[in-house]
Amino acid sequence: MLTTIGLEVHVQLGSKTKIFCGCEVLFGSAPNKNVCPVCLGLPGSLPVLNKQVFYLGLKAVLALGGEPSTFVKFDRKNYFYPDLPKGYQISQYDHPLGKGGVIEVMAGGQIKKIRINRLHLEEDAGKLLHDQSPDSSVVDLNRAGTPLAEIVSEPDLESAEQAYEYLTFLKALMRAVGASECDMEKGQLRCDANVSIRKNASDPLGKRVEIKNLNSFKAVKAAIEHEVERQSLAYEKGEVIAQETRLWDDTRQKTFSMRSKEEAHDYRYFPEPDLVPFTLKKEEIEKIRATLPELPKAKLSRFIAQYGLSAYDAGILTQEKEEADFFESCVKHSSPKTVANWMTGPVAAYVNAKSISFSELGLKQEWLIEMIKLVESSAISFQAAKEKLLPEVIEQKKEPRQVMKEKGLEQVSDDTQLMQWISEVIQANPKVVADFKSGKEAAAMFLVGQAMKKSQGKANPIKVKELMILKLSQTS
């Protein structure tokens, strides 16, 4: 079976105010606090386009490599739902802000080019709350009018892994140009996935199933994998796959039917009469293009060429602008490979374990440099530094040398103490010692590991290895 996937990503643009009014965009406000006649859809209120939103959207188009439209027009997308007070959404239909562009992803060891169909601007709807009362739902319109850029891919994705990598790169791109922070917990990046299957490449595309309620990249990956399996089983049984919208249940790890899938004509698009179309001069587009920073793809290539990093390490270090800047500051004081090993190893492991972003870590550049120097000077072992020193430094926000002394993490290089641990390990592992004597040199490394474990990571690993080999050669 062949899988075809297209993604529709809503990115909240980083304006302090809404797209068509002056209400503040602020996460976590009391319900219906940040509203006015425009975003409430009251009769007689008129929208005015937020200039900053427009230019942030234009930056996003250019960052994707798309072609901006010189004719700018808005449309009404008509549908009726309690969180849409006007009964329509101001969006863009036949003249999106930009068309085209490409995102390259690495998945399964291969580079895959994902074409961008379009990027258009639109306002967000409100939010229905179902947990405030046992017998009714209420609506919070704080989000109504929040500026969004909807980025629609072509159906070029072929796996959940590719979709995950696409979203990861798209987030990095939007953050790099300052279009959005893309914080999914605050609703700043949301994704709908369209999934279909077919037997052969020559067959027409299968029935498209849209999956909603995807609140994390992990959920996107899991939902696509589940939906591909669900559709494949239905196909094998000869069942008809309905074109529909399905919701992802993260707790049950499955999708369930929500409604039949709408088509464009169902929304009865027509030009927005309260917003006059206008033209955009090419000189103005080029002026915005000139403000674009170094983009993640270019930065990745530069990191490989300038610092001699692997594509893997460079890919990790350029996912977040803050992380890339941090790395470049640190390499002024240490070797690029050493800094990269720390950032893609212990630091990345800590970030992943805490489910935070690098920008939320709070690690200072001088702290990492000091930890590197402490390890290089044999003041502390790398194992103790990564497992005990790094977490303590981050959580206590103290200088590494101070934490090392307070926690007694200094590396032990004294031969007498090391030989005591080595002797205890040799006595406790006679079979492994016999293996070494019979020619299995790898057995010595197991014993070295046991000695390091006995020392709680404090022992100097180089000296432990030297003394262990010496002791084993003397053991009868």
C-alpha positions as a printed Julia matrix, in Angstrom:
476×3 Matrix{Float64}:
   0.0     0.0     0.0
   1.17    3.53   -0.79
   0.5     6.37    1.63
  -0.18    9.97    0.59
  -0.13   12.74    3.19
  -0.73   16.47    2.99
  -0.48   18.82    5.97
  -2.39   22.01    6.72
  -0.5    23.98    9.35
  -1.89   27.04   11.13
   0.89   29.28   12.43
  -0.06   32.11   14.79
   1.81   35.16   13.58
   3.76   37.04   16.24
   1.8    40.26   16.4
   0.84   41.74   19.79
  -2.61   42.61   18.43
  -5.2    40.81   16.31
  -5.31   40.78   12.53
  -8.27   43.14   12.0
  -8.56   45.07   15.28
  -6.44   46.44   18.11
  -7.31   43.81   20.73
  -4.32   42.26   22.49
  -3.24   38.71   21.67
  -2.43   37.28   25.08
  -2.44   33.63   26.12
  -4.05   32.76   29.45
  -6.32   35.8    29.82
  -9.69   35.55   31.57
 -12.43   34.43   29.11
 -13.72   37.13   26.76
 -11.4    39.79   28.15
  -9.5    40.67   24.95
 -12.48   41.39   22.68
 -14.1    44.35   20.91
 -16.98   44.97   18.47
 -14.81   43.87   15.52
 -13.77   40.46   16.83
 -17.21   39.96   18.42
 -18.76   40.52   14.99
 -21.14   43.24   16.17
 -23.19   45.01   13.46
 -21.53   48.09   11.99
 -17.98   47.18   13.07
 -15.35   47.27   10.31
 -12.06   45.33   10.05
  -8.72   47.05    9.38
  -5.71   44.97    8.27
  -2.84   44.85   10.77
   0.28   45.95    8.84
   2.66   43.97   11.06
   0.66   40.77   10.51
   0.83   41.33    6.77
   4.61   41.73    6.76
   5.15   38.73    9.06
   3.1    36.63    6.64
   5.16   37.98    3.76
   8.36   37.02    5.57
   7.0    33.49    6.0
   6.24   33.23    2.26
   9.76   34.36    1.34
  11.38   32.03    3.91
   9.56   29.09    2.31
  10.89   30.1    -1.1
   7.37   30.95   -2.3
   6.22   33.63   -4.73
   4.35   36.47   -3.0
   1.18   37.74   -4.64
   1.31   41.36   -5.8
  -2.51   41.47   -5.68
  -3.77   41.18   -2.11
  -7.41   40.3    -1.5
  -9.44   38.84    1.36
 -12.53   36.64    1.21
 -15.35   35.49    3.45
 -15.42   31.79    4.29
 -18.98   31.11    5.41
 -19.89   28.52    8.0
 -21.92   28.51   11.17
 -20.48   27.43   14.49
 -20.89   28.86   18.01
 -17.25   30.04   18.21
 -17.54   32.07   14.97
 -19.62   35.12   15.97
 -19.88   36.7    12.5
 -21.03   33.48   10.82
 -18.01   33.76    8.51
 -14.23   33.81    8.74
 -12.13   36.4     6.94
  -9.58   34.41    4.95
  -7.99   34.31    1.48
  -9.27   32.02   -1.25
  -8.26   32.54   -4.87
  -5.45   35.03   -4.16
  -3.37   33.68   -1.24
  -0.5    35.77    0.07
   1.99   33.35   -1.47
   2.23   30.27   -3.67
   4.94   27.65   -4.05
   8.07   26.94   -2.08
   9.82   23.77   -0.91
  10.84   22.2     2.39
  13.48   19.46    2.31
  13.34   16.79    5.01
  15.67   13.93    5.88
  13.83   10.72    6.72
  14.91    7.12    6.4
  18.36    8.27    5.3
  16.97   10.05    2.23
  16.22   13.67    1.38
  12.6    14.31    0.42
  11.36   17.54   -1.14
   7.93   18.64    0.06
   6.3    21.27   -2.14
   4.26   24.08   -0.61
   0.92   24.72   -2.29
   0.08   28.05   -0.67
   0.27   30.31    2.36
  -2.73   32.49    3.13
  -3.69   34.82    5.95
  -6.84   34.45    8.01
  -8.36   35.15   11.4
  -8.81   32.49   14.06
 -12.17   31.54   15.56
 -12.95   31.46   19.28
 -12.81   28.43   21.54
 -15.62   26.29   22.89
 -15.24   25.12   26.5
 -17.08   21.93   27.43
 -15.85   21.41   31.0
 -17.37   24.45   32.69
 -20.85   23.0    33.13
 -22.32   19.47   33.05
 -25.23   20.46   30.81
 -23.91   23.23   28.53
 -20.92   24.54   26.61
 -19.6    28.1    26.75
 -17.52   30.12   24.31
 -14.36   32.17   24.88
 -13.75   34.67   22.07
 -10.29   35.83   23.15
  -8.78   33.92   20.21
 -11.31   35.28   17.7
  -9.36   37.47   15.29
  -5.94   36.08   16.25
  -3.7    36.33   13.13
  -2.93   33.05   11.39
  -0.88   31.97    8.4
  -2.2    28.71    6.99
   0.55   26.78    5.21
  -0.75   24.02    2.96
   1.62   21.39    1.58
   1.17   19.41   -1.59
   0.38   15.71   -0.94
   4.08   14.81   -1.23
   4.59   13.25    2.19
   4.7     9.47    2.29
   5.2     8.57    5.94
   4.56    9.72    9.49
   8.31   10.17    9.94
   8.46   12.58    7.0
   5.51   14.53    8.44
   7.3    14.83   11.8
  10.51   16.1    10.17
   8.54   18.51    7.97
   6.87   20.09   11.01
  10.15   20.26   12.9
  11.81   22.15   10.05
   8.78   24.38    9.46
   8.8    25.39   13.12
  12.52   26.2    12.96
  11.97   28.26    9.8
   9.12   30.32   11.25
  11.07   30.98   14.43
  14.22   31.89   12.5
  12.51   34.7    10.56
  10.55   35.9    13.6
   7.16   35.07   12.07
   6.01   33.06   15.11
   7.22   31.43   18.32
   5.3    28.28   17.27
   4.56   27.24   20.87
   2.05   24.39   20.48
   1.06   24.53   24.15
  -0.21   28.08   23.55
  -1.94   27.13   20.29
   0.62   28.99   18.17
   1.09   26.05   15.83
  -1.68   23.63   14.94
  -1.75   20.94   12.31
  -4.4    18.99   10.4
  -3.26   15.94    8.45
  -4.9    14.65    5.27
  -4.2    10.94    4.79
  -5.13    8.54    1.99
  -3.87    5.19    0.73
  -3.79    3.41   -2.62
  -2.42    0.13   -3.88
  -0.15    1.31   -6.69
   1.42    4.58   -7.8
  -0.57    4.39  -11.05
  -3.89    4.3    -9.16
  -5.79    7.54   -8.52
  -5.44    9.04   -5.05
  -7.6     7.38   -2.41
 -10.36    9.01   -0.35
  -8.89   11.81    1.73
  -9.39   11.59    5.5
  -8.62   14.73    7.5
  -7.38   14.27   11.08
  -7.88   17.07   13.61
  -7.07   17.65   17.3
  -3.34   17.11   16.84
  -1.69   18.98   19.7
   1.94   17.92   19.34
   4.37   16.67   16.71
   4.33   13.32   18.52
   0.54   13.21   18.17
   0.78   13.99   14.45
   3.17   11.08   13.96
   1.08    8.65   16.04
  -2.22    9.7    14.41
  -0.88    9.25   10.88
   0.55    5.82   11.71
  -2.78    4.77   13.22
  -4.82    6.14   10.31
  -2.65    4.41    7.71
  -3.13    1.11    9.55
  -6.9     1.7     9.91
  -7.36    2.5     6.23
  -5.14   -0.4     5.12
  -7.17   -2.9     7.15
 -10.43   -1.48    5.75
  -9.03   -1.7     2.2
  -8.0    -5.33    2.67
 -11.5    -6.17    3.92
 -13.07   -4.53    0.86
 -14.7    -1.78    2.95
 -15.39    1.67    1.51
 -13.18    4.36    3.03
 -15.3     7.46    3.6
 -14.04   10.95    2.84
 -14.45   12.46    6.28
 -12.97   14.44    9.14
 -11.77   12.39   12.1
 -10.59   13.43   15.55
  -7.47   12.06   17.24
  -7.91   10.73   20.76
  -4.48   10.98   22.37
  -5.5     8.89   25.38
  -6.87    5.99   23.36
  -4.32    6.48   20.55
  -6.91    6.22   17.8
  -9.07    8.35   15.5
 -12.85    8.47   15.44
 -15.31    9.95   12.97
 -16.39   13.57   13.46
 -18.22   14.59   10.26
 -18.18   14.2     6.49
 -15.43   16.18    4.78
 -16.37   19.6     3.4
 -15.41   20.83   -0.06
 -14.48   24.41   -0.99
 -17.93   25.15   -2.46
 -19.54   24.3     0.88
 -18.05   27.49    2.32
 -19.56   29.79   -0.36
 -16.46   31.98   -0.61
 -16.93   35.52   -1.85
 -14.75   38.68   -1.71
 -14.66   40.49    1.65
 -16.49   43.78    0.93
 -15.12   45.58    4.0
 -11.46   45.14    3.0
 -10.44   46.8    -0.26
  -7.99   44.77   -2.42
  -4.62   46.39   -2.96
  -1.43   45.82   -4.93
   2.02   45.19   -3.52
   5.03   46.65   -5.32
   7.93   44.33   -6.1
  10.3    46.87   -4.51
   8.45   46.44   -1.23
   8.76   42.64   -1.48
  12.51   42.93   -2.05
  12.83   45.28    0.91
  11.26   42.59    3.13
  13.45   39.89    1.55
  16.55   41.9     2.49
  15.56   41.72    6.18
  15.51   37.91    6.27
  18.18   36.4     8.54
  20.27   33.35    7.7
  17.74   30.53    7.24
  18.09   27.1     8.89
  19.08   25.29    5.68
  21.86   27.79    4.92
  22.97   27.73    8.56
  23.1    23.93    8.56
  25.35   23.93    5.47
  27.59   26.61    7.03
  27.9    24.69   10.31
  29.06   21.6     8.4
  31.57   23.56    6.3
  32.82   26.02    8.92
  32.9    23.81   12.02
  33.43   20.36   10.5
  30.25   18.96   12.06
  28.29   15.96   10.84
  24.96   16.61    9.12
  23.24   15.03   12.14
  24.9    17.31   14.69
  24.45   20.39   12.53
  20.78   19.49   12.04
  20.15   19.36   15.78
  22.07   22.56   16.52
  20.22   24.6    13.89
  16.67   23.58   14.83
  16.36   26.52   17.23
  17.9    29.94   16.67
  18.74   30.22   20.38
  20.6    26.9    20.28
  22.57   27.84   17.16
  23.54   31.21   18.68
  24.52   29.48   21.94
  26.76   27.06   20.04
  28.49   29.8    18.08
  29.2    31.74   21.26
  30.68   28.66   22.95
  33.0    27.69   20.06
  34.91   30.92   20.65
  36.22   29.28   23.84
  36.36   25.56   22.99
  36.58   23.23   20.0
  33.41   22.98   17.84
  33.36   19.18   18.1
  33.59   19.23   21.9
  30.81   21.81   22.23
  28.66   19.9    19.72
  29.18   16.63   21.62
  27.98   18.26   24.83
  25.0    19.99   23.24
  23.79   17.03   21.18
  24.55   14.58   24.02
  24.07   15.49   27.71
  22.32   18.83   27.11
  19.91   17.39   24.52
  19.19   14.41   26.81
  18.29   16.77   29.66
  16.05   18.89   27.4
  14.23   15.78   26.14
  13.84   14.32   29.63
  12.25   17.55   30.87
  10.12   18.0    27.71
  11.26   21.59   27.29
  12.82   23.59   24.47
  16.44   24.69   24.48
  15.35   28.31   24.93
  13.62   27.3    28.2
  16.71   25.55   29.56
  18.36   28.51   31.27
  21.89   27.18   30.69
  24.51   29.94   30.5
  27.31   29.76   27.92
  29.99   30.32   30.58
  28.65   27.37   32.6
  28.98   24.94   29.7
  32.49   26.2    28.89
  33.53   25.78   32.53
  32.16   22.21   32.63
  34.1    21.38   29.46
  37.3    22.76   31.0
  36.74   20.87   34.25
  36.49   17.61   32.31
  39.49   18.43   30.09
  41.62   19.23   33.16
  40.58   15.92   34.81
  39.0    17.82   37.71
  35.84   15.79   37.12
  35.02   12.78   34.96
  32.8    13.22   31.91
  30.37   10.68   33.35
  29.98   12.6    36.61
  29.78   15.89   34.74
  26.96   14.81   32.46
  24.97   12.75   34.99
  25.34   14.85   38.14
  27.03   18.19   37.54
  25.01   19.39   34.52
  21.56   18.8    36.07
  22.62   20.44   39.34
  24.08   23.48   37.56
  20.9    23.98   35.55
  18.5    23.45   38.44
  20.47   25.34   41.11
  21.72   28.02   38.69
  25.19   27.93   40.27
  28.73   27.96   38.9
  29.9    24.42   37.94
  33.05   24.51   40.09
  31.01   25.51   43.14
  28.48   22.71   42.57
  31.29   20.2    41.98
  32.84   21.0    45.37
  29.53   21.16   47.24
  28.46   17.74   45.9
  31.89   16.13   46.22
  32.07   15.33   42.5
  35.82   15.91   42.03
  37.51   13.21   39.98
  39.65   10.75   41.91
  43.1    10.16   40.39
  44.87    8.87   43.5
  46.42    5.48   42.67
  45.8     4.05   46.14
  42.05    4.75   46.06
  41.74    3.6    42.44
  43.55    0.33   43.17
  41.23   -0.36   46.07
  38.15   -0.13   43.78
  39.91   -2.16   41.08
  40.84   -4.92   43.53
  37.27   -5.13   44.83
  35.9    -5.41   41.28
  38.41   -8.12   40.31
  37.56  -10.16   43.42
  33.83   -9.86   42.72
  34.1   -10.95   39.05
  36.36  -14.06   38.8
  34.62  -15.34   35.64
  35.23  -12.07   33.78
  38.85  -12.1    34.94
  39.15  -15.65   33.57
  37.67  -14.48   30.25
  40.33  -11.78   30.04
  43.06  -14.32   30.81
  41.74  -16.52   27.99
  42.23  -13.71   25.48
  38.95  -11.8    25.61
  40.34   -8.28   25.9
  36.84   -6.73   25.93
  36.34   -8.28   29.38
  38.72   -5.65   30.78
  36.39   -2.85   29.67
  33.53   -4.48   31.57
  35.66   -4.45   34.69
  36.64   -0.82   34.06
  32.94    0.01   33.87
  32.31   -1.78   37.16
  35.11    0.18   38.8
  33.66    3.44   37.5
  30.29    2.39   38.86
  31.79    1.58   42.27
  33.39    5.03   42.35
  30.02    6.6    41.46
  31.59    8.08   38.35
  34.32    9.91   40.27
  37.27    7.79   39.17
  39.59    8.98   36.4
  38.59    6.57   33.6
  41.95    6.76   31.8
  43.9     5.88   34.95
  41.35    3.19   35.87
  41.88    1.51   32.5
  45.67    1.67   32.79
  45.7     0.32   36.34
  43.08   -2.33   35.57
  45.17   -3.76   32.71
  48.26   -3.67   34.93
  46.47   -5.43   37.82
  44.93   -8.06   35.54
  48.3    -8.87   34.01
  49.7    -9.4    37.51
  46.79  -11.54   38.71
  47.58  -15.24   38.67
